[in-house]
Amino acid sequence: MVDRLKAALDAKTDSDFVVMARTDALSVEGLDAAVERAVAFQEAGADMIFAEALTDIE
């Protein structure tokens, strides 16, 4: 998914266009996997990250 994210970011021509990365890993793989994916998305340059199904701030 990081490769797809990078491709979208590379194709972006308008600075007002926002690329949001989303992960559903929490429900299937657990919190650690969701955090790992979110960090990978951030490092790849995502403008926003949406972690699906988080129910607790901690």
mmCIF file as Biopython writes it, N, C-alpha, C and O atoms, coordinates in Angstrom:
data_model
#
loop_
_atom_site.group_PDB
_atom_site.id
_atom_site.type_symbol
_atom_site.label_atom_id
_atom_site.label_alt_id
_atom_site.label_comp_id
_atom_site.label_asym_id
_atom_site.label_entity_id
_atom_site.label_seq_id
_atom_site.pdbx_PDB_ins_code
_atom_site.Cartn_x
_atom_site.Cartn_y
_atom_site.Cartn_z
_atom_site.occupancy
_atom_site.B_iso_or_equiv
_atom_site.auth_seq_id
_atom_site.auth_asym_id
_atom_site.pdbx_PDB_model_num
ATOM 1   N N  . MET A ? 1  ? 0.817   -1.201 0.000  1.0 0.0 1  A 1 
ATOM 2   C CA . MET A ? 1  ? 0.000   0.000  0.000  1.0 0.0 1  A 1 
ATOM 3   C C  . MET A ? 1  ? 0.859   1.261  0.000  1.0 0.0 1  A 1 
ATOM 4   O O  . MET A ? 1  ? 0.451   2.294  -0.533 1.0 0.0 1  A 1 
ATOM 5   N N  . VAL A ? 2  ? 2.025   1.180  0.586  1.0 0.0 2  A 1 
ATOM 6   C CA . VAL A ? 2  ? 2.894   2.352  0.610  1.0 0.0 2  A 1 
ATOM 7   C C  . VAL A ? 2  ? 3.281   2.749  -0.808 1.0 0.0 2  A 1 
ATOM 8   O O  . VAL A ? 2  ? 3.388   3.936  -1.113 1.0 0.0 2  A 1 
ATOM 9   N N  . ASP A ? 3  ? 3.491   1.759  -1.680 1.0 0.0 3  A 1 
ATOM 10  C CA . ASP A ? 3  ? 3.829   2.072  -3.073 1.0 0.0 3  A 1 
ATOM 11  C C  . ASP A ? 3  ? 2.689   2.822  -3.758 1.0 0.0 3  A 1 
ATOM 12  O O  . ASP A ? 3  ? 2.928   3.761  -4.516 1.0 0.0 3  A 1 
ATOM 13  N N  . ARG A ? 4  ? 1.460   2.409  -3.494 1.0 0.0 4  A 1 
ATOM 14  C CA . ARG A ? 4  ? 0.301   3.111  -4.068 1.0 0.0 4  A 1 
ATOM 15  C C  . ARG A ? 4  ? 0.211   4.535  -3.536 1.0 0.0 4  A 1 
ATOM 16  O O  . ARG A ? 4  ? -0.084  5.472  -4.277 1.0 0.0 4  A 1 
ATOM 17  N N  . LEU A ? 5  ? 0.467   4.680  -2.258 1.0 0.0 5  A 1 
ATOM 18  C CA . LEU A ? 5  ? 0.443   6.004  -1.637 1.0 0.0 5  A 1 
ATOM 19  C C  . LEU A ? 5  ? 1.497   6.904  -2.265 1.0 0.0 5  A 1 
ATOM 20  O O  . LEU A ? 5  ? 1.218   8.052  -2.611 1.0 0.0 5  A 1 
ATOM 21  N N  . LYS A ? 6  ? 2.704   6.381  -2.409 1.0 0.0 6  A 1 
ATOM 22  C CA . LYS A ? 6  ? 3.780   7.170  -3.021 1.0 0.0 6  A 1 
ATOM 23  C C  . LYS A ? 6  ? 3.433   7.569  -4.452 1.0 0.0 6  A 1 
ATOM 24  O O  . LYS A ? 6  ? 3.728   8.687  -4.875 1.0 0.0 6  A 1 
ATOM 25  N N  . ALA A ? 7  ? 2.807   6.661  -5.197 1.0 0.0 7  A 1 
ATOM 26  C CA . ALA A ? 7  ? 2.412   6.964  -6.568 1.0 0.0 7  A 1 
ATOM 27  C C  . ALA A ? 7  ? 1.385   8.095  -6.590 1.0 0.0 7  A 1 
ATOM 28  O O  . ALA A ? 7  ? 1.463   8.992  -7.429 1.0 0.0 7  A 1 
ATOM 29  N N  . ALA A ? 8  ? 0.427   8.049  -5.672 1.0 0.0 8  A 1 
ATOM 30  C CA . ALA A ? 8  ? -0.579  9.113  -5.600 1.0 0.0 8  A 1 
ATOM 31  C C  . ALA A ? 8  ? 0.063   10.441 -5.233 1.0 0.0 8  A 1 
ATOM 32  O O  . ALA A ? 8  ? -0.279  11.479 -5.800 1.0 0.0 8  A 1 
ATOM 33  N N  . LEU A ? 9  ? 0.981   10.410 -4.299 1.0 0.0 9  A 1 
ATOM 34  C CA . LEU A ? 9  ? 1.655   11.641 -3.891 1.0 0.0 9  A 1 
ATOM 35  C C  . LEU A ? 9  ? 2.518   12.199 -5.016 1.0 0.0 9  A 1 
ATOM 36  O O  . LEU A ? 9  ? 2.576   13.412 -5.214 1.0 0.0 9  A 1 
ATOM 37  N N  . ASP A ? 10 ? 3.185   11.322 -5.747 1.0 0.0 10 A 1 
ATOM 38  C CA . ASP A ? 10 ? 4.016   11.755 -6.872 1.0 0.0 10 A 1 
ATOM 39  C C  . ASP A ? 10 ? 3.181   12.366 -7.986 1.0 0.0 10 A 1 
ATOM 40  O O  . ASP A ? 10 ? 3.647   13.260 -8.692 1.0 0.0 10 A 1 
ATOM 41  N N  . ALA A ? 11 ? 1.949   11.890 -8.150 1.0 0.0 11 A 1 
ATOM 42  C CA . ALA A ? 11 ? 1.078   12.378 -9.218 1.0 0.0 11 A 1 
ATOM 43  C C  . ALA A ? 11 ? 0.365   13.674 -8.843 1.0 0.0 11 A 1 
ATOM 44  O O  . ALA A ? 11 ? -0.220  14.332 -9.703 1.0 0.0 11 A 1 
ATOM 45  N N  . LYS A ? 12 ? 0.410   14.034 -7.594 1.0 0.0 12 A 1 
ATOM 46  C CA . LYS A ? 12 ? -0.298  15.220 -7.108 1.0 0.0 12 A 1 
ATOM 47  C C  . LYS A ? 12 ? 0.307   16.482 -7.726 1.0 0.0 12 A 1 
ATOM 48  O O  . LYS A ? 12 ? 1.513   16.712 -7.635 1.0 0.0 12 A 1 
ATOM 49  N N  . THR A ? 13 ? -0.539  17.289 -8.350 1.0 0.0 13 A 1 
ATOM 50  C CA . THR A ? 13 ? -0.069  18.524 -8.987 1.0 0.0 13 A 1 
ATOM 51  C C  . THR A ? 13 ? -0.618  19.774 -8.315 1.0 0.0 13 A 1 
ATOM 52  O O  . THR A ? 13 ? -0.139  20.877 -8.577 1.0 0.0 13 A 1 
ATOM 53  N N  . ASP A ? 14 ? -1.605  19.616 -7.461 1.0 0.0 14 A 1 
ATOM 54  C CA . ASP A ? 14 ? -2.244  20.748 -6.794 1.0 0.0 14 A 1 
ATOM 55  C C  . ASP A ? 14 ? -1.972  20.655 -5.293 1.0 0.0 14 A 1 
ATOM 56  O O  . ASP A ? 14 ? -2.318  19.657 -4.661 1.0 0.0 14 A 1 
ATOM 57  N N  . SER A ? 15 ? -1.364  21.672 -4.732 1.0 0.0 15 A 1 
ATOM 58  C CA . SER A ? 15 ? -1.022  21.643 -3.303 1.0 0.0 15 A 1 
ATOM 59  C C  . SER A ? 15 ? -2.261  21.629 -2.409 1.0 0.0 15 A 1 
ATOM 60  O O  . SER A ? 15 ? -2.169  21.289 -1.230 1.0 0.0 15 A 1 
ATOM 61  N N  . ASP A ? 16 ? -3.420  21.995 -2.961 1.0 0.0 16 A 1 
ATOM 62  C CA . ASP A ? 16 ? -4.667  21.952 -2.192 1.0 0.0 16 A 1 
ATOM 63  C C  . ASP A ? 16 ? -5.300  20.552 -2.187 1.0 0.0 16 A 1 
ATOM 64  O O  . ASP A ? 16 ? -6.249  20.301 -1.445 1.0 0.0 16 A 1 
ATOM 65  N N  . PHE A ? 17 ? -4.778  19.660 -3.002 1.0 0.0 17 A 1 
ATOM 66  C CA . PHE A ? 17 ? -5.276  18.291 -3.065 1.0 0.0 17 A 1 
ATOM 67  C C  . PHE A ? 17 ? -4.658  17.505 -1.913 1.0 0.0 17 A 1 
ATOM 68  O O  . PHE A ? 17 ? -3.442  17.533 -1.720 1.0 0.0 17 A 1 
ATOM 69  N N  . VAL A ? 18 ? -5.489  16.808 -1.153 1.0 0.0 18 A 1 
ATOM 70  C CA . VAL A ? 18 ? -5.027  16.080 0.026  1.0 0.0 18 A 1 
ATOM 71  C C  . VAL A ? 18 ? -5.092  14.577 -0.239 1.0 0.0 18 A 1 
ATOM 72  O O  . VAL A ? 18 ? -6.088  14.061 -0.745 1.0 0.0 18 A 1 
ATOM 73  N N  . VAL A ? 19 ? -4.024  13.899 0.108  1.0 0.0 19 A 1 
ATOM 74  C CA . VAL A ? 19 ? -3.987  12.439 -0.001 1.0 0.0 19 A 1 
ATOM 75  C C  . VAL A ? 19 ? -4.068  11.868 1.411  1.0 0.0 19 A 1 
ATOM 76  O O  . VAL A ? 19 ? -3.193  12.102 2.245  1.0 0.0 19 A 1 
ATOM 77  N N  . MET A ? 20 ? -5.150  11.104 1.663  1.0 0.0 20 A 1 
ATOM 78  C CA . MET A ? 20 ? -5.359  10.495 2.971  1.0 0.0 20 A 1 
ATOM 79  C C  . MET A ? 20 ? -5.121  8.993  2.853  1.0 0.0 20 A 1 
ATOM 80  O O  . MET A ? 20 ? -5.674  8.332  1.974  1.0 0.0 20 A 1 
ATOM 81  N N  . ALA A ? 21 ? -4.295  8.468  3.747  1.0 0.0 21 A 1 
ATOM 82  C CA . ALA A ? 21 ? -4.047  7.027  3.806  1.0 0.0 21 A 1 
ATOM 83  C C  . ALA A ? 21 ? -4.946  6.440  4.882  1.0 0.0 21 A 1 
ATOM 84  O O  . ALA A ? 21 ? -5.119  7.024  5.952  1.0 0.0 21 A 1 
ATOM 85  N N  . ARG A ? 22 ? -5.515  5.277  4.585  1.0 0.0 22 A 1 
ATOM 86  C CA . ARG A ? 22 ? -6.446  4.646  5.522  1.0 0.0 22 A 1 
ATOM 87  C C  . ARG A ? 22 ? -5.971  3.237  5.832  1.0 0.0 22 A 1 
ATOM 88  O O  . ARG A ? 22 ? -5.484  2.525  4.953  1.0 0.0 22 A 1 
ATOM 89  N N  . THR A ? 23 ? -6.117  2.843  7.091  1.0 0.0 23 A 1 
ATOM 90  C CA . THR A ? 23 ? -5.811  1.473  7.466  1.0 0.0 23 A 1 
ATOM 91  C C  . THR A ? 23 ? -6.966  0.866  8.249  1.0 0.0 23 A 1 
ATOM 92  O O  . THR A ? 23 ? -7.538  1.490  9.142  1.0 0.0 23 A 1 
ATOM 93  N N  . ASP A ? 24 ? -7.289  -0.369 7.887  1.0 0.0 24 A 1 
ATOM 94  C CA . ASP A ? 24 ? -8.302  -1.147 8.603  1.0 0.0 24 A 1 
ATOM 95  C C  . ASP A ? 24 ? -7.637  -2.274 9.397  1.0 0.0 24 A 1 
ATOM 96  O O  . ASP A ? 24 ? -8.306  -3.215 9.824  1.0 0.0 24 A 1 
ATOM 97  N N  . ALA A ? 25 ? -6.337  -2.176 9.591  1.0 0.0 25 A 1 
ATOM 98  C CA . ALA A ? 25 ? -5.574  -3.264 10.211 1.0 0.0 25 A 1 
ATOM 99  C C  . ALA A ? 25 ? -6.002  -3.567 11.644 1.0 0.0 25 A 1 
ATOM 100 O O  . ALA A ? 25 ? -5.849  -4.701 12.100 1.0 0.0 25 A 1 
ATOM 101 N N  . LEU A ? 26 ? -6.527  -2.594 12.352 1.0 0.0 26 A 1 
ATOM 102 C CA . LEU A ? 26 ? -6.868  -2.803 13.760 1.0 0.0 26 A 1 
ATOM 103 C C  . LEU A ? 26 ? -7.804  -3.982 13.948 1.0 0.0 26 A 1 
ATOM 104 O O  . LEU A ? 26 ? -7.562  -4.834 14.803 1.0 0.0 26 A 1 
ATOM 105 N N  . SER A ? 27 ? -8.857  -4.043 13.172 1.0 0.0 27 A 1 
ATOM 106 C CA . SER A ? 27 ? -9.867  -5.087 13.380 1.0 0.0 27 A 1 
ATOM 107 C C  . SER A ? 27 ? -9.380  -6.482 13.004 1.0 0.0 27 A 1 
ATOM 108 O O  . SER A ? 27 ? -9.909  -7.474 13.505 1.0 0.0 27 A 1 
ATOM 109 N N  . VAL A ? 28 ? -8.386  -6.572 12.134 1.0 0.0 28 A 1 
ATOM 110 C CA . VAL A ? 28 ? -7.914  -7.871 11.672 1.0 0.0 28 A 1 
ATOM 111 C C  . VAL A ? 28 ? -6.577  -8.263 12.309 1.0 0.0 28 A 1 
ATOM 112 O O  . VAL A ? 28 ? -6.386  -9.404 12.731 1.0 0.0 28 A 1 
ATOM 113 N N  . GLU A ? 29 ? -5.663  -7.301 12.369 1.0 0.0 29 A 1 
ATOM 114 C CA . GLU A ? 29 ? -4.300  -7.602 12.796 1.0 0.0 29 A 1 
ATOM 115 C C  . GLU A ? 29 ? -3.930  -7.018 14.158 1.0 0.0 29 A 1 
ATOM 116 O O  . GLU A ? 29 ? -2.888  -7.371 14.710 1.0 0.0 29 A 1 
ATOM 117 N N  . GLY A ? 30 ? -4.755  -6.141 14.707 1.0 0.0 30 A 1 
ATOM 118 C CA . GLY A ? 30 ? -4.489  -5.580 16.021 1.0 0.0 30 A 1 
ATOM 119 C C  . GLY A ? 30 ? -3.869  -4.194 15.983 1.0 0.0 30 A 1 
ATOM 120 O O  . GLY A ? 30 ? -3.514  -3.676 14.925 1.0 0.0 30 A 1 
ATOM 121 N N  . LEU A ? 31 ? -3.751  -3.614 17.156 1.0 0.0 31 A 1 
ATOM 122 C CA . LEU A ? 31 ? -3.287  -2.239 17.304 1.0 0.0 31 A 1 
ATOM 123 C C  . LEU A ? 31 ? -1.861  -2.039 16.809 1.0 0.0 31 A 1 
ATOM 124 O O  . LEU A ? 31 ? -1.578  -1.055 16.126 1.0 0.0 31 A 1 
ATOM 125 N N  . ASP A ? 32 ? -0.972  -2.947 17.140 1.0 0.0 32 A 1 
ATOM 126 C CA . ASP A ? 32 ? 0.424   -2.782 16.722 1.0 0.0 32 A 1 
ATOM 127 C C  . ASP A ? 32 ? 0.552   -2.696 15.203 1.0 0.0 32 A 1 
ATOM 128 O O  . ASP A ? 32 ? 1.312   -1.874 14.690 1.0 0.0 32 A 1 
ATOM 129 N N  . ALA A ? 33 ? -0.174  -3.526 14.493 1.0 0.0 33 A 1 
ATOM 130 C CA . ALA A ? 33 ? -0.136  -3.508 13.027 1.0 0.0 33 A 1 
ATOM 131 C C  . ALA A ? 33 ? -0.714  -2.211 12.489 1.0 0.0 33 A 1 
ATOM 132 O O  . ALA A ? 33 ? -0.187  -1.651 11.528 1.0 0.0 33 A 1 
ATOM 133 N N  . ALA A ? 34 ? -1.789  -1.726 13.095 1.0 0.0 34 A 1 
ATOM 134 C CA . ALA A ? 34 ? -2.390  -0.462 12.655 1.0 0.0 34 A 1 
ATOM 135 C C  . ALA A ? 34 ? -1.422  0.689  12.862 1.0 0.0 34 A 1 
ATOM 136 O O  . ALA A ? 34 ? -1.302  1.561  12.001 1.0 0.0 34 A 1 
ATOM 137 N N  . VAL A ? 35 ? -0.737  0.700  13.986 1.0 0.0 35 A 1 
ATOM 138 C CA . VAL A ? 35 ? 0.245   1.758  14.266 1.0 0.0 35 A 1 
ATOM 139 C C  . VAL A ? 35 ? 1.408   1.659  13.288 1.0 0.0 35 A 1 
ATOM 140 O O  . VAL A ? 35 ? 1.862   2.681  12.772 1.0 0.0 35 A 1 
ATOM 141 N N  . GLU A ? 36 ? 1.898   0.453  13.022 1.0 0.0 36 A 1 
ATOM 142 C CA . GLU A ? 36 ? 3.000   0.273  12.067 1.0 0.0 36 A 1 
ATOM 143 C C  . GLU A ? 36 ? 2.619   0.813  10.694 1.0 0.0 36 A 1 
ATOM 144 O O  . GLU A ? 36 ? 3.412   1.493  10.043 1.0 0.0 36 A 1 
ATOM 145 N N  . ARG A ? 37 ? 1.412   0.507  10.264 1.0 0.0 37 A 1 
ATOM 146 C CA . ARG A ? 37 ? 0.966   1.012  8.954  1.0 0.0 37 A 1 
ATOM 147 C C  . ARG A ? 37 ? 0.835   2.527  8.956  1.0 0.0 37 A 1 
ATOM 148 O O  . ARG A ? 37 ? 1.237   3.188  7.998  1.0 0.0 37 A 1 
ATOM 149 N N  . ALA A ? 38 ? 0.281   3.076  10.015 1.0 0.0 38 A 1 
ATOM 150 C CA . ALA A ? 38 ? 0.134   4.528  10.091 1.0 0.0 38 A 1 
ATOM 151 C C  . ALA A ? 38 ? 1.491   5.211  10.042 1.0 0.0 38 A 1 
ATOM 152 O O  . ALA A ? 38 ? 1.647   6.234  9.373  1.0 0.0 38 A 1 
ATOM 153 N N  . VAL A ? 39 ? 2.463   4.663  10.734 1.0 0.0 39 A 1 
ATOM 154 C CA . VAL A ? 39 ? 3.820   5.229  10.717 1.0 0.0 39 A 1 
ATOM 155 C C  . VAL A ? 39 ? 4.410   5.126  9.311  1.0 0.0 39 A 1 
ATOM 156 O O  . VAL A ? 39 ? 5.035   6.072  8.832  1.0 0.0 39 A 1 
ATOM 157 N N  . ALA A ? 40 ? 4.217   4.002  8.657  1.0 0.0 40 A 1 
ATOM 158 C CA . ALA A ? 40 ? 4.719   3.839  7.285  1.0 0.0 40 A 1 
ATOM 159 C C  . ALA A ? 40 ? 4.074   4.850  6.348  1.0 0.0 40 A 1 
ATOM 160 O O  . ALA A ? 40 ? 4.742   5.410  5.479  1.0 0.0 40 A 1 
ATOM 161 N N  . PHE A ? 41 ? 2.772   5.086  6.523  1.0 0.0 41 A 1 
ATOM 162 C CA . PHE A ? 41 ? 2.073   6.065  5.694  1.0 0.0 41 A 1 
ATOM 163 C C  . PHE A ? 41 ? 2.607   7.476  5.951  1.0 0.0 41 A 1 
ATOM 164 O O  . PHE A ? 41 ? 2.788   8.261  5.020  1.0 0.0 41 A 1 
ATOM 165 N N  . GLN A ? 42 ? 2.854   7.785  7.215  1.0 0.0 42 A 1 
ATOM 166 C CA . GLN A ? 42 ? 3.395   9.104  7.564  1.0 0.0 42 A 1 
ATOM 167 C C  . GLN A ? 42 ? 4.774   9.288  6.951  1.0 0.0 42 A 1 
ATOM 168 O O  . GLN A ? 42 ? 5.069   10.334 6.372  1.0 0.0 42 A 1 
ATOM 169 N N  . GLU A ? 43 ? 5.621   8.265  7.078  1.0 0.0 43 A 1 
ATOM 170 C CA . GLU A ? 43 ? 6.967   8.335  6.523  1.0 0.0 43 A 1 
ATOM 171 C C  . GLU A ? 43 ? 6.954   8.453  5.003  1.0 0.0 43 A 1 
ATOM 172 O O  . GLU A ? 43 ? 7.861   9.043  4.415  1.0 0.0 43 A 1 
ATOM 173 N N  . ALA A ? 44 ? 5.930   7.894  4.368  1.0 0.0 44 A 1 
ATOM 174 C CA . ALA A ? 44 ? 5.807   7.976  2.914  1.0 0.0 44 A 1 
ATOM 175 C C  . ALA A ? 44 ? 5.324   9.350  2.454  1.0 0.0 44 A 1 
ATOM 176 O O  . ALA A ? 44 ? 5.426   9.692  1.276  1.0 0.0 44 A 1 
ATOM 177 N N  . GLY A ? 45 ? 4.791   10.142 3.409  1.0 0.0 45 A 1 
ATOM 178 C CA . GLY A ? 45 ? 4.382   11.504 3.068  1.0 0.0 45 A 1 
ATOM 179 C C  . GLY A ? 45 ? 2.894   11.758 3.020  1.0 0.0 45 A 1 
ATOM 180 O O  . GLY A ? 45 ? 2.472   12.796 2.510  1.0 0.0 45 A 1 
ATOM 181 N N  . ALA A ? 46 ? 2.082   10.848 3.531  1.0 0.0 46 A 1 
ATOM 182 C CA . ALA A ? 46 ? 0.624   11.058 3.523  1.0 0.0 46 A 1 
ATOM 183 C C  . ALA A ? 46 ? 0.264   12.384 4.182  1.0 0.0 46 A 1 
ATOM 184 O O  . ALA A ? 46 ? 0.849   12.765 5.196  1.0 0.0 46 A 1 
ATOM 185 N N  . ASP A ? 47 ? -0.700  13.079 3.598  1.0 0.0 47 A 1 
ATOM 186 C CA . ASP A ? 47 ? -1.160  14.347 4.169  1.0 0.0 47 A 1 
ATOM 187 C C  . ASP A ? 47 ? -2.011  14.099 5.410  1.0 0.0 47 A 1 
ATOM 188 O O  . ASP A ? 47 ? -1.991  14.891 6.352  1.0 0.0 47 A 1 
ATOM 189 N N  . MET A ? 48 ? -2.752  13.007 5.408  1.0 0.0 48 A 1 
ATOM 190 C CA . MET A ? 48 ? -3.622  12.644 6.529  1.0 0.0 48 A 1 
ATOM 191 C C  . MET A ? 48 ? -3.622  11.129 6.661  1.0 0.0 48 A 1 
ATOM 192 O O  . MET A ? 48 ? -3.367  10.410 5.695  1.0 0.0 48 A 1 
ATOM 193 N N  . ILE A ? 49 ? -3.913  10.648 7.876  1.0 0.0 49 A 1 
ATOM 194 C CA . ILE A ? 49 ? -4.035  9.213  8.111  1.0 0.0 49 A 1 
ATOM 195 C C  . ILE A ? 49 ? -5.349  8.960  8.834  1.0 0.0 49 A 1 
ATOM 196 O O  . ILE A ? 49 ? -5.676  9.635  9.810  1.0 0.0 49 A 1 
ATOM 197 N N  . PHE A ? 50 ? -6.103  7.971  8.338  1.0 0.0 50 A 1 
ATOM 198 C CA . PHE A ? 50 ? -7.361  7.587  8.955  1.0 0.0 50 A 1 
ATOM 199 C C  . PHE A ? 50 ? -7.245  6.135  9.407  1.0 0.0 50 A 1 
ATOM 200 O O  . PHE A ? 50 ? -7.181  5.223  8.582  1.0 0.0 50 A 1 
ATOM 201 N N  . ALA A ? 51 ? -7.219  5.929  10.712 1.0 0.0 51 A 1 
ATOM 202 C CA . ALA A ? 51 ? -7.158  4.574  11.264 1.0 0.0 51 A 1 
ATOM 203 C C  . ALA A ? 51 ? -8.587  4.159  11.616 1.0 0.0 51 A 1 
ATOM 204 O O  . ALA A ? 51 ? -9.152  4.629  12.604 1.0 0.0 51 A 1 
ATOM 205 N N  . GLU A ? 52 ? -9.155  3.292  10.814 1.0 0.0 52 A 1 
ATOM 206 C CA . GLU A ? 52 ? -10.537 2.841  10.959 1.0 0.0 52 A 1 
ATOM 207 C C  . GLU A ? 52 ? -10.735 2.060  12.250 1.0 0.0 52 A 1 
ATOM 208 O O  . GLU A ? 52 ? -9.878  1.270  12.646 1.0 0.0 52 A 1 
ATOM 209 N N  . ALA A ? 53 ? -11.859 2.283  12.898 1.0 0.0 53 A 1 
ATOM 210 C CA . ALA A ? 53 ? -12.355 1.495  14.032 1.0 0.0 53 A 1 
ATOM 211 C C  . ALA A ? 53 ? -11.627 1.717  15.353 1.0 0.0 53 A 1 
ATOM 212 O O  . ALA A ? 53 ? -11.769 0.905  16.266 1.0 0.0 53 A 1 
ATOM 213 N N  . LEU A ? 54 ? -10.855 2.787  15.480 1.0 0.0 54 A 1 
ATOM 214 C CA . LEU A ? 54 ? -10.270 3.079  16.795 1.0 0.0 54 A 1 
ATOM 215 C C  . LEU A ? 54 ? -11.384 3.560  17.707 1.0 0.0 54 A 1 
ATOM 216 O O  . LEU A ? 54 ? -12.160 4.442  17.339 1.0 0.0 54 A 1 
ATOM 217 N N  . THR A ? 55 ? -11.461 2.985  18.886 1.0 0.0 55 A 1 
ATOM 218 C CA . THR A ? 55 ? -12.539 3.350  19.807 1.0 0.0 55 A 1 
ATOM 219 C C  . THR A ? 55 ? -12.033 3.981  21.091 1.0 0.0 55 A 1 
ATOM 220 O O  . THR A ? 55 ? -12.821 4.479  21.895 1.0 0.0 55 A 1 
ATOM 221 N N  . ASP A ? 56 ? -10.721 3.962  21.287 1.0 0.0 56 A 1 
ATOM 222 C CA . ASP A ? 56 ? -10.136 4.488  22.514 1.0 0.0 56 A 1 
ATOM 223 C C  . ASP A ? 56 ? -8.926  5.343  22.157 1.0 0.0 56 A 1 
ATOM 224 O O  . ASP A ? 56 ? -8.131  4.960  21.299 1.0 0.0 56 A 1 
ATOM 225 N N  . ILE A ? 57 ? -8.781  6.472  22.792 1.0 0.0 57 A 1 
ATOM 226 C CA . ILE A ? 57 ? -7.672  7.369  22.485 1.0 0.0 57 A 1 
ATOM 227 C C  . ILE A ? 57 ? -6.335  6.787  22.928 1.0 0.0 57 A 1 
ATOM 228 O O  . ILE A ? 57 ? -5.290  7.160  22.395 1.0 0.0 57 A 1 
ATOM 229 N N  . GLU A ? 58 ? -6.359  5.890  23.884 1.0 0.0 58 A 1 
ATOM 230 C CA . GLU A ? 58 ? -5.116  5.286  24.351 1.0 0.0 58 A 1 
ATOM 231 C C  . GLU A ? 58 ? -4.828  4.100  23.496 1.0 0.0 58 A 1 
ATOM 232 O O  . GLU A ? 58 ? -3.822  3.421  23.700 1.0 0.0 58 A 1 
#
